[in-house]
Amino acid sequence: MDFLFDYGLFLAKIATVVIAIVSILVLAKGLSGRQGGQKGELEVTNLTEQHKDTVHQLESHLYDKPLLKAREKASKKADKEKNKARQSEIKKAAKEGELSQAREARLFVLDFHGSIDAREVSALREEVSAILAVAAEGDEVLLRLETGGGMVHGYGLASSQLDRLKAAGITLTIAVDKVAASGGYMMACVADKIISAPFAVVGSIGVIAQLPNFNKLLKKHDIEFEQITAGEFKRTLTMFGENTDKARDKFKSEIEETHDLFKLFIAEHRPSLALDQVATGEHWFGKQALELGLVDEIGTSDDVITAACKEREVLAVRYVQRKKLAEKLAGATSEAADRLLLKWISRGQRPIV
C-alpha cells in the first residue's frame, strides 16, 4: 500500500508540473496575441561620437596635461567657428526656402547578417524606408554584409530593398568583411562600390537544390506513400515518392532558368563582368575577386567608417523587432528546429542561391 501511495503521489506531482507548464504556455500565447500589433523600433548609434570618445580616451594616456589642455582649447575654438559657419548656412537656406537641404551630409551604416531564408529582410526594409524618409543631398549608405546566400525569393527581395536606395540617388557602398556568396553576392552587386577584405569569400554565382529520398526505405518496410496533385508539374522531385527521369529533367531545367535569371541580374548591375568566367558556382577570396572584377577595392568596413568619422557624422541604424512573449518562452531550441525543418522543405522545392 505504501508503494501505491508513493506512486500515486509521484503521478500527482508530474500532473501538477504538466498542468502548470500548459497554463503558462496558454497564458503566453494569449498575451502574445494582444501584442500582435506591436512593431519594432529604430536604434540609432552615433559612431562618430564613439570614435571621438575612443581617441580621446587613448590620448589621455599618451599626452601630458598641458598638451591635452591646449589641444582641447584648439578643438573647442575650431568647433565654435564651424558652428558659426553652420548657423550662417542654415539662416541662408531658411531664407531661400531650402531648409531641408541645409544639414550636413551623413553616412548611414546598416548591417545584414543573412540566414538561409533571408528573414532579416523585414528589418532591412524598415531601415531603408527610414533613411529614404530623411535622406538629403550627399547622404550615403554603407551596408556591412555577411551571408552565404539562401532562398532565391528572399535574397531577391533583399536586393530590391537596396535598389530603392539607388533609385533615390543615394550612393551605396557594400563592405564584405567575411562572406558575400551566392545570394549574398546578388545583394552586393547592386552597390555603387563593393569593398572586400583580402580573405573574404566572394562569388558562388550558382544555384543548388537538394533533398533526400526515402522511397526505397518505405518500400522495404511495406509503407505506401500517396501524393495527389493537379497539374503535371505541381510537384517534381519528392522526398517520399518514387522520382522519375521526367521529374528530374523538369527540376533541372528550373534550376538552369533560375541561374540564367541570376546571371542577368548581375550583368545588369555589373556589366563589365565576364560572366562566363565567374558564374560557374565557384567562390574566390577578396584579392582574387578584385582581379576578376567581382569587387572594386580591398579593405574592411572599419576602414570606411574610420575615414568617414573624420569628415562627417556617421550613424548606425538598426531596426529591432519586439519579440512576443510566446517567442521568448519558446527559446532558441524551438527556433533552431523550425529553421532546420524549413531548410529541408525549402531545399526540396525551391532553389538556393
N, C-alpha and C positions, 0 to 999 in steps of 0.2 A: 504493500500500500504506500509506503514511503516513497518507493521508486516512482509509482504512478503520480503521486502528488508533486514530486520534484519535476517530473517530466511535464506535467500539466502547467506548472509554474513557469518552466522554461519556454513552452509554447506561447504562453500568455505574454511573456516579455518580448518574444520575437514579434508577435502580432502587434503589440503596442508600438514597437520601433517602426514596423512597416506602415502602420496607420499614421504615425507622426510624419514619416517621410512623404507619404502620399499627400497628406494635408498641406505640408509645406510647398510641394510642387503645384498643387491646385491653387493655393494662395498666390504663389509666384506668377502663375500663368494669368490669374485674374488681374493682378497688379500690372503685369507687363502689357496686358490688353488695354488698360487705361492709359498706359504710357505710349501707346502706339502712334499717337500724333506728334510726339516729341521729335525734334530734329537735333542735329548736332550743332556744333559751333566752331567758329574760326579761332585758331590760336595764332597770334602774330608775334614774332620774336625779332627784336631789332639786333641783327648780327653786327651792325656797325658799332653799336654801343658795347656789345660783348667784346668785340675786337679791341676797342679803346681801353676797356677795363683790364683786359689781359695784358696789353702793352704797358699800361700804367703800373700794374702790379709788378711786372718784371723789372721795369725801370727803377722802381723804388728800391730794388736790391742791387742795382748796378751803379747808381749815381749818388753822390753825396747831397745833403740837404740844400746847400746854397745853389747848386746847379739845378736841382729839381724845382726850386722856388723860381729861379729865373726862367726856366722852360715853361712853367705853369703861367707865369705872368705874360710871357710872349704869346702863349696859346690863347689866353683869355683876350688879349688885345686883338689877335687875328680873328677870333670868333666874333668879337664886338664889331669889327669892321665888316665882316662877312654878313652879319645880321643887319647891319645898317644898309648895306647894298641890297639885301633881300627885301627889306621894307620898302626901299625905293622902287624896286621892280614890281612888288605887289601893288603899290599905290598906282603905278603907271598902268598895270594890267586892269585894275579896277576901273580906272577912268575910261579905258578903251573897251570895257565890257568883256574882257577875256580872262577873268579871274581864275577860271578853272584850269587854264594853261600856265598859271604863274608859279606853281610849285616846281621844285627841283625834280629831275628825273630820278627814278628809283630802280633798283634791281630786286625783283621778287624771286625768291628761291622756293621751289617745290620739290617734294620727294615722291618717288613712285617705286615701291618695292613690290613687284608684281607676283601674284600667285598664279596657279595654273588656270583658274577661271577668271582672272583679272578682276576680282571683286573690288579691288582698290579704285576702279574707275569711277565709282559713285562719289568718292571723296575728291578725286581729281576734277570731276565735273563741277563740284561746288567751289573748289579753289579757282578754277579757270573763270567761272562766272563772276566770282567776287573781284578778281583782277580786272576783268573786262568792264565791270561797273565803275571802277575808279581810275582806269588807265589814262595817262596823259602822254603827250608827245615826248618821246625819248625814253619812256619806260621800257625795260627789258625783263625777260624771264629766263631763269636758269633752272633746268629740271635735272635733279640728281637721280639717274635711272639705274635700277638694278633688277633685272629679271631675265630668266631663261626662256620666257615665252609661255604659250599655253593655247587656250581656245581661240579659234580664229575670230569669232564674233566679238569676244571680249576685248581682244587687242586691237581689232578693227575700230571699235568704239573709242578705245583709249587714244588711238591715233587721230581720230576725228576730233576729240576734245583739244588736242594740241593744234590741230588745223584751225580751230576757232581763233587761237592767238595769232596765227599767221594771217588769217583773213582780216584781222583788226589792225594789221600793220605793226604788231609788236614783235621785236626781234627775239627769237627763241634759240637758246643755246642748251644743248643736252650734254651732260658730263657722265661718262661711263667709268666709274672707279673700279668695278669688279666685272660685271657681265651685262651685256645687252644683246642677247642672241635670239634668233628666230622672231617671235612676236615682239621681243624687246627691240630688235633692230627695225621692225616695222614702225615702231614708235619713234625711234631715234632718227630715221631718215627724213622725218618731217621737219627737223630743226634747220635753222639757218647755218648752224655750226655744230659739229659733233667733236667733243673733246674726249680722248680716251687715255686712261693710264697705260703705261707701257705693257703691262701684262694682263690687262683687262681682256675678257673674252668677247669677241665681236663677230657677227655674221650669222652662220647657220640658217641661211636663206633656203629653207626647205620645208616640207610638210610630212607629218608622220601620223599614222593611226595604227593601233594595235590592240588586240584583245585575246584572251584565252578562249578555247573552245572545249566544252566538257561533254560533247555529244557521245564520244566513244565510251567515256566513263559511265554515262547514263545508260547506254545500251548494255554495258557489261553487267549492270545491276538491274536490268529489266525495267528501267524507268523511262516512260514515254514523255516526250516534250511536244506540246502542240502550240502552234502560233498561227493566228488567223489575221490576215491583212487584206486591205482593199487597195489595189494599185500595185502594179507589177514590182516597182522598186520602192515600196513603202519601207521595206526592211531588206537590206542586202546581206551583210555578214551578221551572224548572231552568235552569242556565247553558248547557247544550249542546243540549237538546232543543227541539222546537217548542212554545211555550207556547200554551195555549188560553184562550178567554174564561172558560170554566168554572173553570179552574185559577186565573185571576186573581181571579175573584169569590170563590172559596173562600179564597184567601190574604188578600184584603182583609177578609173577614168575620173571619178570625182576628186580624188587626191591630186591628179595631174591638173585638173581645172583650177583647183584652189592654188596650186603652185604657180600657175600662169597668172592668176589674179594678183598674187603676192609679188611676182616679178614686175608686173605692170605698175603696181603701186609704187614700188621702189624706183622704177625708171622715170615715173612722173616727178618724183621729188629729188632724185639724184641722177639726172640724165647722162652724166659723164661716166657713170659706172659701166664697166664691161660685164654685163650680166652673165654672159656665157661662162665667164671665169669665176664669178663669185657666188652665183646662185646654184651651187652644187650641193648645198646642205652642209658644207664644211664650215668650221669656225677658225678664226685667227686671233692671235694676240695683238695688242694695240699697235705695236710698231709695224707688224706685218699688214695690219688693216690700213695703216696710213699709206703704205706703199701701193696698196690696191685701190685706194680712193674711198674706202668704206668710212673713214673718219678724216677730219680736217686738221687735227692738231693733237700732239701728245701733251698730256698734263692731267691734273686732277681737279675736282670741284673745289678743293681748298685753294688752289692757285687762283681760280677765278674769283672766289669770294674775297680772299685777302686783298687782291688787287682792287676790287670794286669798293671795298670798305675805305680805301684811301681817297676815293674820289666822290662817292655818293652814299646815300643811305641804302642799306641792304636789309630787306625784310623777309624773313622766313614765314611762309604762310602754310598752315596745316589745318585741314578740316577734320574735326574729331567727332565721330558718331557716338551719341549716347547709347550705351548698351542697356537693353531691357533687363529687368531683374531675373527673368527666367533664363536669359542667356548667360548671366553671370553665374547662376547656380549650376547650369549645365556643365560649365568648366571646359578646360582645354581638351580633355579626353574625348568628350562627345563631339566637339567640333572637328577633331582630328579624324574620327571615324566617319563623320559626314563627308569630309573632304576626300577621304580615301574612296568612299563609295562613289562620289561624284566623279572622281578621276577615272574609275573603271567604266562607269556608264558613258562618260563623255568620249573616252577613247574608243568605245565600241561603235559609235555612230558619227562622231564629229572629229574632223582632222585637227591636229595640234600643230601650231606654227611656233 
